[in-house]
C-alpha cells in the first residue's frame, strides 16, 4: 500500500508540473500574440493617420485647383481678399500635412506625395495673380479695388514693408527689388 501511495503522489506531482509548464508556455504565447496585435494596431493607426493627412492635403489642393480653373475660365487682373486668405490657409495646411507625414515616416515622395512647391508649380494662373496681387498690395499699401457691395478687404500679407509715401504713385528704384524679395519670401514659406 505504501508503494501505491508513493506512485500516486508521483503521478499527481508529474501532472501538476506538466500543467504548470503548459500554463507557462501558454502565457508566453499569449504575450507574443499580444505584442504582435499591438504592433499591428499601431501600424493601422499610423496608416489611418497618414490617410487622414493625405485626404486633408488633397482637400486643400482641390480648393486651389478649383480656383485655378475658375481663373482660367474667367481671366482677371487680381485676386480678392478672400481668395488670398484661402491660398494662404491652404498653403499652411498643406505644409503642416507634409511635415506631419515626414515626421511619422509615411512620406513616400514623388510621384506619390507632392510637396507645396510641387503643387504650387501646377497652378500657373493662380501663381501669377497671387504674386501680382501681393506685389500690388505691398507696393501701394492697399488691397485691390473691391466691388461697392463687398466688405473692405483685409490685408493678409504677413510681410511688413515700410509705408509708401503718399506722393509717390510708382515705386522708386529700390522698391521693386524689395517687393520681389517679399513675394519670393512669401512663396518659400
C-alpha positions as protocol buffer text, in pm:
chain_id: "A"
residue {
  index: 1
  type: UNK
  ca { x: 0 y: 0 z: 0 }
}
residue {
  index: 2
  type: UNK
  ca { x: 290 y: 223 z: 71 }
}
residue {
  index: 3
  type: UNK
  ca { x: 433 y: 187 z: -279 }
}
residue {
  index: 4
  type: UNK
  ca { x: 93 y: 253 z: -439 }
}
residue {
  index: 5
  type: UNK
  ca { x: 56 y: 576 z: -242 }
}
residue {
  index: 6
  type: UNK
  ca { x: 407 y: 688 z: -346 }
}
residue {
  index: 7
  type: UNK
  ca { x: 332 y: 612 z: -713 }
}
residue {
  index: 8
  type: UNK
  ca { x: 2 y: 805 z: -694 }
}
residue {
  index: 9
  type: UNK
  ca { x: 175 y: 1104 z: -534 }
}
residue {
  index: 10
  type: UNK
  ca { x: 448 y: 1085 z: -801 }
}
residue {
  index: 11
  type: UNK
  ca { x: 189 y: 1083 z: -1084 }
}
residue {
  index: 12
  type: UNK
  ca { x: -1 y: 1366 z: -919 }
}
residue {
  index: 13
  type: UNK
  ca { x: 316 y: 1578 z: -890 }
}
residue {
  index: 14
  type: UNK
  ca { x: 411 y: 1496 z: -1252 }
}
residue {
  index: 15
  type: UNK
  ca { x: 65 y: 1607 z: -1365 }
}
residue {
  index: 16
  type: UNK
  ca { x: 90 y: 1932 z: -1166 }
}
residue {
  index: 17
  type: UNK
  ca { x: 439 y: 2005 z: -1303 }
}
residue {
  index: 18
  type: UNK
  ca { x: 326 y: 1926 z: -1660 }
}
residue {
  index: 19
  type: UNK
  ca { x: 20 y: 2151 z: -1622 }
}
residue {
  index: 20
  type: UNK
  ca { x: 240 y: 2429 z: -1481 }
}
residue {
  index: 21
  type: UNK
  ca { x: 483 y: 2402 z: -1775 }
}
residue {
  index: 22
  type: UNK
  ca { x: 196 y: 2411 z: -2027 }
}
residue {
  index: 23
  type: UNK
  ca { x: 40 y: 2707 z: -1842 }
}
residue {
  index: 24
  type: UNK
  ca { x: 374 y: 2895 z: -1854 }
}
residue {
  index: 25
  type: UNK
  ca { x: 418 y: 2822 z: -2226 }
}
residue {
  index: 26
  type: UNK
  ca { x: 61 y: 2934 z: -2295 }
}
residue {
  index: 27
  type: UNK
  ca { x: 124 y: 3262 z: -2113 }
}
residue {
  index: 28
  type: UNK
  ca { x: 439 y: 3315 z: -2321 }
}
residue {
  index: 29
  type: UNK
  ca { x: 246 y: 3252 z: -2644 }
}
residue {
  index: 30
  type: UNK
  ca { x: -31 y: 3489 z: -2534 }
}
residue {
  index: 31
  type: UNK
  ca { x: 226 y: 3759 z: -2458 }
}
residue {
  index: 32
  type: UNK
  ca { x: 382 y: 3715 z: -2804 }
}
residue {
  index: 33
  type: UNK
  ca { x: 37 y: 3734 z: -2965 }
}
residue {
  index: 34
  type: UNK
  ca { x: -41 y: 4049 z: -2766 }
}
residue {
  index: 35
  type: UNK
  ca { x: 284 y: 4212 z: -2883 }
}
residue {
  index: 36
  type: UNK
  ca { x: 202 y: 4128 z: -3245 }
}
residue {
  index: 37
  type: UNK
  ca { x: -153 y: 4264 z: -3212 }
}
residue {
  index: 38
  type: UNK
  ca { x: -24 y: 4585 z: -3054 }
}
residue {
  index: 39
  type: UNK
  ca { x: 230 y: 4621 z: -3335 }
}
residue {
  index: 40
  type: UNK
  ca { x: -41 y: 4572 z: -3598 }
}
residue {
  index: 41
  type: UNK
  ca { x: -268 y: 4816 z: -3417 }
}
residue {
  index: 42
  type: UNK
  ca { x: -3 y: 5090 z: -3415 }
}
residue {
  index: 43
  type: UNK
  ca { x: 67 y: 5028 z: -3784 }
}
residue {
  index: 44
  type: UNK
  ca { x: -305 y: 5054 z: -3859 }
}
residue {
  index: 45
  type: UNK
  ca { x: -327 y: 5376 z: -3656 }
}
residue {
  index: 46
  type: UNK
  ca { x: -30 y: 5520 z: -3845 }
}
residue {
  index: 47
  type: UNK
  ca { x: -182 y: 5420 z: -4177 }
}
residue {
  index: 48
  type: UNK
  ca { x: -516 y: 5572 z: -4076 }
}
residue {
  index: 49
  type: UNK
  ca { x: -347 y: 5893 z: -3958 }
}
residue {
  index: 50
  type: UNK
  ca { x: -144 y: 5922 z: -4278 }
}
residue {
  index: 51
  type: UNK
  ca { x: -460 y: 5862 z: -4483 }
}
residue {
  index: 52
  type: UNK
  ca { x: -633 y: 6143 z: -4292 }
}
residue {
  index: 53
  type: UNK
  ca { x: -336 y: 6372 z: -4356 }
}
residue {
  index: 54
  type: UNK
  ca { x: -331 y: 6284 z: -4725 }
}
residue {
  index: 55
  type: UNK
  ca { x: -707 y: 6346 z: -4751 }
}
residue {
  index: 56
  type: UNK
  ca { x: -670 y: 6686 z: -4583 }
}
residue {
  index: 57
  type: UNK
  ca { x: -385 y: 6778 z: -4816 }
}
residue {
  index: 58
  type: UNK
  ca { x: -589 y: 6666 z: -5117 }
}
residue {
  index: 59
  type: UNK
  ca { x: -890 y: 6870 z: -4999 }
}
residue {
  index: 60
  type: UNK
  ca { x: -677 y: 7185 z: -4974 }
}
residue {
  index: 61
  type: UNK
  ca { x: -518 y: 7120 z: -5312 }
}
residue {
  index: 62
  type: UNK
  ca { x: -863 y: 7061 z: -5464 }
}
residue {
  index: 63
  type: UNK
  ca { x: -975 y: 7406 z: -5347 }
}
residue {
  index: 64
  type: UNK
  ca { x: -670 y: 7560 z: -5511 }
}
residue {
  index: 65
  type: UNK
  ca { x: -736 y: 7365 z: -5832 }
}
residue {
  index: 66
  type: UNK
  ca { x: -1097 y: 7489 z: -5836 }
}
residue {
  index: 67
  type: UNK
  ca { x: -973 y: 7847 z: -5801 }
}
residue {
  index: 68
  type: UNK
  ca { x: -717 y: 7783 z: -6077 }
}
residue {
  index: 69
  type: UNK
  ca { x: -984 y: 7654 z: -6314 }
}
residue {
  index: 70
  type: UNK
  ca { x: -1213 y: 7950 z: -6240 }
}
residue {
  index: 71
  type: UNK
  ca { x: -922 y: 8185 z: -6309 }
}
residue {
  index: 72
  type: UNK
  ca { x: -855 y: 8014 z: -6641 }
}
residue {
  index: 73
  type: UNK
  ca { x: -1220 y: 8029 z: -6745 }
}
residue {
  index: 74
  type: UNK
  ca { x: -1269 y: 8391 z: -6630 }
}
residue {
  index: 75
  type: UNK
  ca { x: -939 y: 8583 z: -6658 }
}
residue {
  index: 76
  type: UNK
  ca { x: -891 y: 8882 z: -6428 }
}
residue {
  index: 77
  type: UNK
  ca { x: -620 y: 9113 z: -6301 }
}
residue {
  index: 78
  type: UNK
  ca { x: -605 y: 9034 z: -5929 }
}
residue {
  index: 79
  type: UNK
  ca { x: -739 y: 8812 z: -5651 }
}
residue {
  index: 80
  type: UNK
  ca { x: -986 y: 8917 z: -5386 }
}
residue {
  index: 81
  type: UNK
  ca { x: -905 y: 8925 z: -5016 }
}
residue {
  index: 82
  type: UNK
  ca { x: -1100 y: 8603 z: -4955 }
}
residue {
  index: 83
  type: UNK
  ca { x: -908 y: 8425 z: -5229 }
}
residue {
  index: 84
  type: UNK
  ca { x: -575 y: 8550 z: -5092 }
}
residue {
  index: 85
  type: UNK
  ca { x: -673 y: 8426 z: -4748 }
}
residue {
  index: 86
  type: UNK
  ca { x: -782 y: 8089 z: -4894 }
}
residue {
  index: 87
  type: UNK
  ca { x: -446 y: 8047 z: -5071 }
}
residue {
  index: 88
  type: UNK
  ca { x: -256 y: 8133 z: -4751 }
}
residue {
  index: 89
  type: UNK
  ca { x: -466 y: 7899 z: -4535 }
}
residue {
  index: 90
  type: UNK
  ca { x: -441 y: 7612 z: -4783 }
}
residue {
  index: 91
  type: UNK
  ca { x: -66 y: 7664 z: -4817 }
}
residue {
  index: 92
  type: UNK
  ca { x: -21 y: 7637 z: -4440 }
}
residue {
  index: 93
  type: UNK
  ca { x: -248 y: 7330 z: -4418 }
}
residue {
  index: 94
  type: UNK
  ca { x: -60 y: 7156 z: -4700 }
}
residue {
  index: 95
  type: UNK
  ca { x: 274 y: 7233 z: -4538 }
}
residue {
  index: 96
  type: UNK
  ca { x: 153 y: 7108 z: -4199 }
}
residue {
  index: 97
  type: UNK
  ca { x: 29 y: 6783 z: -4356 }
}
residue {
  index: 98
  type: UNK
  ca { x: 357 y: 6733 z: -4542 }
}
residue {
  index: 99
  type: UNK
  ca { x: 560 y: 6795 z: -4227 }
}
residue {
  index: 100
  type: UNK
  ca { x: 343 y: 6553 z: -4027 }
}
residue {
  index: 101
  type: UNK
  ca { x: 383 y: 6285 z: -4294 }
}
residue {
  index: 102
  type: UNK
  ca { x: 760 y: 6333 z: -4296 }
}
residue {
  index: 103
  type: UNK
  ca { x: 780 y: 6322 z: -3914 }
}
residue {
  index: 104
  type: UNK
  ca { x: 578 y: 6000 z: -3898 }
}
residue {
  index: 105
  type: UNK
  ca { x: 791 y: 5834 z: -4166 }
}
residue {
  index: 106
  type: UNK
  ca { x: 495 y: 5786 z: -4403 }
}
residue {
  index: 107
  type: UNK
  ca { x: 625 y: 6029 z: -4667 }
}
residue {
  index: 108
  type: UNK
  ca { x: 659 y: 5845 z: -4999 }
}
residue {
  index: 109
  type: UNK
  ca { x: 793 y: 6134 z: -5207 }
}
residue {
  index: 110
  type: UNK
  ca { x: 743 y: 6194 z: -5576 }
}
residue {
  index: 111
  type: UNK
  ca { x: 530 y: 6090 z: -5765 }
}
residue {
  index: 112
  type: UNK
  ca { x: 302 y: 5975 z: -5480 }
}
residue {
  index: 113
  type: UNK
  ca { x: 335 y: 6267 z: -5239 }
}
residue {
  index: 114
  type: UNK
  ca { x: 365 y: 6625 z: -5359 }
}
residue {
  index: 115
  type: UNK
  ca { x: 522 y: 6899 z: -5152 }
}
residue {
  index: 116
  type: UNK
  ca { x: 386 y: 7256 z: -5153 }
}
residue {
  index: 117
  type: UNK
  ca { x: 634 y: 7374 z: -5415 }
}
residue {
  index: 118
  type: UNK
  ca { x: 535 y: 7090 z: -5650 }
}
residue {
  index: 119
  type: UNK
  ca { x: 168 y: 7174 z: -5609 }
}
residue {
  index: 120
  type: UNK
  ca { x: 227 y: 7546 z: -5649 }
}
residue {
  index: 121
  type: UNK
  ca { x: 410 y: 7491 z: -5979 }
}
residue {
  index: 122
  type: UNK
  ca { x: 97 y: 7318 z: -6113 }
}
residue {
  index: 123
  type: UNK
  ca { x: -112 y: 7634 z: -6062 }
}
residue {
  index: 124
  type: UNK
  ca { x: 35 y: 7888 z: -6309 }
}
residue {
  index: 125
  type: UNK
  ca { x: -264 y: 8126 z: -6335 }
}
residue {
  index: 126
  type: UNK
  ca { x: -319 y: 8136 z: -5961 }
}
residue {
  index: 127
  type: UNK
  ca { x: 54 y: 8178 z: -5903 }
}
residue {
  index: 128
  type: UNK
  ca { x: 72 y: 8472 z: -6143 }
}
residue {
  index: 129
  type: UNK
  ca { x: -232 y: 8651 z: -5997 }
}
residue {
  index: 130
  type: UNK
  ca { x: -126 y: 8580 z: -5639 }
}
residue {
  index: 131
  type: UNK
  ca { x: 213 y: 8737 z: -5698 }
}
residue {
  index: 132
  type: UNK
  ca { x: 60 y: 9032 z: -5882 }
}
residue {
  index: 133
  type: UNK
  ca { x: -192 y: 9093 z: -5602 }
}
residue {
  index: 134
  type: UNK
  ca { x: 66 y: 9062 z: -5326 }
}
residue {
  index: 135
  type: UNK
  ca { x: 303 y: 9292 z: -5515 }
}
residue {
  index: 136
  type: UNK
  ca { x: 21 y: 9540 z: -5570 }
}
residue {
  index: 137
  type: UNK
  ca { x: -73 y: 9534 z: -5200 }
}
residue {
  index: 138
  type: UNK
  ca { x: 290 y: 9567 z: -5092 }
}
residue {
  index: 139
  type: UNK
  ca { x: 367 y: 9843 z: -5340 }
}
residue {
  index: 140
  type: UNK
  ca { x: 59 y: 10056 z: -5288 }
}
residue {
  index: 141
  type: UNK
  ca { x: -8 y: 9969 z: -4927 }
}
residue {
  index: 142
  type: UNK
  ca { x: -372 y: 9893 z: -5008 }
}
residue {
  index: 143
  type: UNK
  ca { x: -578 y: 9598 z: -5112 }
}
residue {
  index: 144
  type: UNK
  ca { x: -707 y: 9563 z: -5468 }
}
residue {
  index: 145
  type: UNK
  ca { x: -1024 y: 9754 z: -5557 }
}
residue {
  index: 146
  type: UNK
  ca { x: -1338 y: 9576 z: -5445 }
}
residue {
  index: 147
  type: UNK
  ca { x: -1694 y: 9594 z: -5569 }
}
residue {
  index: 148
  type: UNK
  ca { x: -1917 y: 9853 z: -5395 }
}
residue {
  index: 149
  type: UNK
  ca { x: -2125 y: 9589 z: -5210 }
}
residue {
  index: 150
  type: UNK
  ca { x: -1827 y: 9386 z: -5088 }
}
residue {
  index: 151
  type: UNK
  ca { x: -1681 y: 9437 z: -4742 }
}
residue {
  index: 152
  type: UNK
  ca { x: -1350 y: 9613 z: -4719 }
}
residue {
  index: 153
  type: UNK
  ca { x: -1078 y: 9350 z: -4776 }
}
residue {
  index: 154
  type: UNK
  ca { x: -822 y: 9298 z: -4505 }
}
residue {
  index: 155
  type: UNK
  ca { x: -454 y: 9294 z: -4587 }
}
residue {
  index: 156
  type: UNK
  ca { x: -347 y: 8932 z: -4546 }
}
residue {
  index: 157
  type: UNK
  ca { x: 17 y: 8976 z: -4630 }
}
residue {
  index: 158
  type: UNK
  ca { x: 239 y: 8890 z: -4332 }
}
residue {
  index: 159
  type: UNK
  ca { x: 533 y: 9080 z: -4484 }
}
residue {
  index: 160
  type: UNK
  ca { x: 593 y: 9417 z: -4318 }
}
residue {
  index: 161
  type: UNK
  ca { x: 730 y: 9676 z: -4557 }
}
residue {
  index: 162
  type: UNK
  ca { x: 798 y: 10045 z: -4494 }
}
residue {
  index: 163
  type: UNK
  ca { x: 494 y: 10257 z: -4580 }
}
residue {
  index: 164
  type: UNK
  ca { x: 492 y: 10415 z: -4921 }
}
residue {
  index: 165
  type: UNK
  ca { x: 494 y: 10792 z: -4930 }
}
residue {
  index: 166
  type: UNK
  ca { x: 154 y: 10937 z: -5030 }
}
residue {
  index: 167
  type: UNK
  ca { x: 305 y: 11150 z: -5304 }
}
residue {
  index: 168
  type: UNK
  ca { x: 479 y: 10858 z: -5478 }
}
residue {
  index: 169
  type: UNK
  ca { x: 248 y: 10675 z: -5718 }
}
residue {
  index: 170
  type: UNK
  ca { x: 511 y: 10446 z: -5871 }
}
residue {
  index: 171
  type: UNK
  ca { x: 768 y: 10258 z: -5666 }
}
residue {
  index: 172
  type: UNK
  ca { x: 1112 y: 10412 z: -5651 }
}
residue {
  index: 173
  type: UNK
  ca { x: 1427 y: 10243 z: -5779 }
}
residue {
  index: 174
  type: UNK
  ca { x: 1489 y: 10039 z: -5459 }
}
residue {
  index: 175
  type: UNK
  ca { x: 1132 y: 9919 z: -5400 }
}
residue {
  index: 176
  type: UNK
  ca { x: 1094 y: 9674 z: -5693 }
}
residue {
  index: 177
  type: UNK
  ca { x: 1376 y: 9463 z: -5557 }
}
residue {
  index: 178
  type: UNK
  ca { x: 1221 y: 9479 z: -5210 }
}
residue {
  index: 179
  type: UNK
  ca { x: 880 y: 9378 z: -5346 }
}
residue {
  index: 180
  type: UNK
  ca { x: 1030 y: 9095 z: -5548 }
}
residue {
  index: 181
  type: UNK
  ca { x: 1211 y: 8973 z: -5236 }
}
residue {
  index: 182
  type: UNK
  ca { x: 889 y: 8995 z: -5032 }
}
residue {
  index: 183
  type: UNK
  ca { x: 700 y: 8787 z: -5289 }
}
residue {
  index: 184
  type: UNK
  ca { x: 985 y: 8536 z: -5301 }
}
residue {
  index: 185
  type: UNK
  ca { x: 987 y: 8509 z: -4921 }
}
residue {
  index: 186
  type: UNK
  ca { x: 613 y: 8454 z: -4913 }
}
residue {
  index: 187
  type: UNK
  ca { x: 630 y: 8178 z: -5172 }
}
residue {
  index: 188
  type: UNK
  ca { x: 915 y: 7997 z: -4995 }
}
residue {
  index: 189
  type: UNK
  ca { x: 735 y: 7962 z: -4665 }
}
